[in-house]
Amino acid sequence: MTRPLLRVKGLGKTFVLHGQGGLSLDVMQDLSLTLSPGECQVLVGRSGIGKSTLLKMLYGSYRITRGHVCLHFDDGDLDLAELPAHAWHALRRDVIGYVSQFLRCVPRVPAVEVVMEPLLMRGSDPEEARCKAEGLLERLNLPQRLWELPPGTFSGGEQQRVNIARGFIGEHPLLLLDEPTASLDATNREVVVELIQAAKSRGVAMLGIFHDEDVRERVADRLLPLDDYMPRPDMNHCEMHRGEASQ
Ligand SMILES: Nc1ncnc2c1ncn2[C@@H]1O[C@H](COP(=O)(O)OP(=O)(O)OP(=O)(O)O)[C@@H](O)[C@H]1O
């Protein structure tokens, strides 16, 4: 049996709203999961249950309040809950990729360069990186006339395709997918399904959110319902109390 790449144990999240007098919101408690290379698990549960929050904690965008998130490597394990801030940069460059719903556009940077950047950050040859980026943009049906333009003015679906190409180009061993097909038409949803299936066969471990049921069924090896990890389901999404936890 394949050894899991990711093991999450007792994960919990409390947001502290400093602008609201230190009000704290418990949104997740005691979540555990394991994810193996080549496996795609899909997070399910109603709106506001914590799906994006979980992905953001695994990517280091949100701090882990409680619990452990261990990545297993041949030369040892790494607990992300204890990772110093400066170590996240290398981890995101080499190990954890993230495809969010929305592209963060940097003015004047052409789409093709946005896509190739993750490879350049790793020291890849610029010509090879460009060639790979163009291949992905072509596969995702982004018209060639847009490749050298900054994506700030692109449509939602065009921006999302740039984002997907950027997320998949790095071939990270762990990929977090936050609704990567949300703004796509059927043809491009199909391309994303193929990219996910190809990544699985290369041994990439993926954790994703897909609202499209057809996509979900085709990519998911396992569904992870988050409803079991809400602190108090009777209290309208979150338990609220003041000043107990820090972020
Ligand atoms: N930065 C934040 N500060 C305070 N509360 C937050 C923050 N981010 C998320 N939350 C709260 O955490 C809860 C979970 O939000 P999250 O976005 O993870 O839900 P979701 O399951 O992804 O929802 P959806 O399916 O609607 O996208 C919500 O109640 C939300 O208001």
Ligand as a Chemical Component Dictionary entry (heavy atoms), coordinates in Angstrom:
data_LIG
# 
_chem_comp.id                   LIG 
_chem_comp.type                 NON-POLYMER 
_chem_comp.pdbx_formal_charge   0 
_chem_comp.three_letter_code    LIG 
# 
loop_
_chem_comp_atom.comp_id 
_chem_comp_atom.atom_id 
_chem_comp_atom.alt_atom_id 
_chem_comp_atom.type_symbol 
_chem_comp_atom.charge 
_chem_comp_atom.model_Cartn_x 
_chem_comp_atom.model_Cartn_y 
_chem_comp_atom.model_Cartn_z 
_chem_comp_atom.pdbx_ordinal 
LIG N1  N1  N 0 -10.680 35.219 7.143  1  
LIG C1  C1  C 0 -11.777 34.880 7.804  2  
LIG N2  N2  N 0 -12.135 35.536 8.916  3  
LIG C2  C2  C 0 -13.254 35.187 9.601  4  
LIG N3  N3  N 0 -14.074 34.170 9.243  5  
LIG C3  C3  C 0 -13.761 33.488 8.130  6  
LIG C4  C4  C 0 -12.610 33.804 7.351  7  
LIG N4  N4  N 0 -12.557 32.936 6.302  8  
LIG C5  C5  C 0 -13.640 32.135 6.433  9  
LIG N5  N5  N 0 -14.346 32.461 7.534  10 
LIG C6  C6  C 0 -15.561 31.788 8.013  11 
LIG O1  O1  O 0 -15.298 30.396 8.095  12 
LIG C7  C7  C 0 -16.430 29.637 7.706  13 
LIG C8  C8  C 0 -16.020 28.684 6.600  14 
LIG O2  O2  O 0 -15.776 29.431 5.403  15 
LIG P1  P1  P 0 -15.279 28.747 4.060  16 
LIG O3  O3  O 0 -15.065 29.817 3.059  17 
LIG O4  O4  O 0 -14.142 27.868 4.383  18 
LIG O5  O5  O 0 -16.539 27.855 3.670  19 
LIG P2  P2  P 0 -16.801 26.975 2.374  20 
LIG O6  O6  O 0 -17.252 25.635 2.851  21 
LIG O7  O7  O 0 -15.602 27.002 1.487  22 
LIG O8  O8  O 0 -18.017 27.769 1.724  23 
LIG P3  P3  P 0 -18.493 27.937 0.187  24 
LIG O9  O9  O 0 -18.913 26.569 -0.312 25 
LIG O10 O10 O 0 -19.653 28.882 0.303  26 
LIG O11 O11 O 0 -17.344 28.538 -0.585 27 
LIG C9  C9  C 0 -17.496 30.636 7.277  28 
LIG O12 O12 O 0 -18.406 30.778 8.340  29 
LIG C10 C10 C 0 -16.721 31.921 7.045  30 
LIG O13 O13 O 0 -17.500 33.051 7.315  31 
# 
loop_
_chem_comp_bond.comp_id 
_chem_comp_bond.atom_id_1 
_chem_comp_bond.atom_id_2 
_chem_comp_bond.value_order 
_chem_comp_bond.pdbx_ordinal 
LIG N1  C1  SING 1  
LIG C1  N2  SING 2  
LIG C1  C4  DOUB 3  
LIG N2  C2  DOUB 4  
LIG C2  N3  SING 5  
LIG N3  C3  DOUB 6  
LIG C3  C4  SING 7  
LIG C3  N5  SING 8  
LIG C4  N4  SING 9  
LIG N4  C5  DOUB 10 
LIG C5  N5  SING 11 
LIG N5  C6  SING 12 
LIG C6  O1  SING 13 
LIG C6  C10 SING 14 
LIG O1  C7  SING 15 
LIG C7  C8  SING 16 
LIG C7  C9  SING 17 
LIG C8  O2  SING 18 
LIG O2  P1  SING 19 
LIG P1  O3  DOUB 20 
LIG P1  O4  SING 21 
LIG P1  O5  SING 22 
LIG O5  P2  SING 23 
LIG P2  O6  DOUB 24 
LIG P2  O7  SING 25 
LIG P2  O8  SING 26 
LIG O8  P3  SING 27 
LIG P3  O9  DOUB 28 
LIG P3  O10 SING 29 
LIG P3  O11 SING 30 
LIG C9  O12 SING 31 
LIG C9  C10 SING 32 
LIG C10 O13 SING 33 
# 
